[in-house]
């Protein structure tokens, strides 16, 4: 069973698109999504920070969506 947040999770899209990161998707998005810190925060109604990894740790670099310049 796949996580219900998968379609809107920016990290899930990143994990699915990169073979070297696919292990994250297999571990958290495809099977054990109840253990995902992002999924849990969303269920609690919290804003899920872009830097939060599924294992509860933080990215040291900004997530890819933070690097995209948005036009006003």
HELIX and SHEET records of a PDB file:
HELIX    1   1 UNK A    6  UNK A    8  5                                   3    
HELIX    2   2 UNK A   10  UNK A   17  1                                   8    
HELIX    3   3 UNK A   19  UNK A   21  5                                   3    
HELIX    4   4 UNK A   22  UNK A   24  1                                   3    
HELIX    5   5 UNK A   25  UNK A   29  3                                   5    
HELIX    6   6 UNK A   33  UNK A   35  5                                   3    
HELIX    7   7 UNK A   37  UNK A   43  1                                   7    
HELIX    8   8 UNK A   64  UNK A   67  1                                   4    
END                                                                             
